[in-house]
Amino acid sequence: MTQPEAPKIEFPLDYPIKVIGDNSDDFQAMVARIVTQFDPKFDASSITRNPSRNGTFVSLRLSLWATGEEQLQSMYKALKDTGHVKMVL
């Protein structure tokens, strides 16, 4: 039996992501700057911040206007290349 194909994402759309990284004073601003490069209309005030139990890490929930797979992959790479982002979901 073959596995059903994963549903294709139909762009453009509001695309929710979670960014997990170091809990530093400038982490949220850095993430907002990068996301804004890929979505100029991104509203940084919409980010939801949730620190880890011990305060070492923070997870940021946000939504951006995604126009295609290439945009998302480039943004993921830019976030990871900072060295401060541990995971993007």
Residue pairs with C-beta under 8 A, 6 or more apart in sequence:
9 15
9 66
9 69
11 66
11 67
11 68
11 69
12 65
12 66
12 67
12 68
13 65
13 66
14 63
14 64
14 65
14 66
15 63
15 64
15 65
15 66
15 72
16 61
16 62
16 63
17 61
17 62
17 63
17 64
17 88
17 89
18 59
18 60
18 61
18 88
18 89
19 31
19 59
19 60
19 62
19 79
19 85
19 87
19 88
20 57
20 58
20 59
20 60
20 85
20 86
20 87
20 88
20 89
21 27
21 31
21 57
21 58
21 60
21 82
21 84
21 85
21 86
21 87
22 56
22 57
22 58
22 84
22 86
23 51
23 52
23 55
23 56
23 57
23 58
24 84
27 58
27 60
27 84
28 44
28 47
28 49
28 58
28 60
29 44
30 82
30 84
31 47
31 60
31 62
31 79
31 85
32 42
32 44
32 47
34 75
34 78
34 79
34 82
35 42
35 44
35 62
35 64
35 75
36 42
36 44
37 75
37 78
38 64
38 71
38 74
38 75
38 78
39 64
39 65
39 66
41 65
42 62
42 64
42 65
46 62
46 63
47 60
47 61
47 62
48 60
48 61
48 62
49 58
49 59
49 60
50 58
50 59
50 60
50 61
51 57
51 58
52 58
52 59
57 86
64 75
66 72
76 88
79 85
79 88
80 88
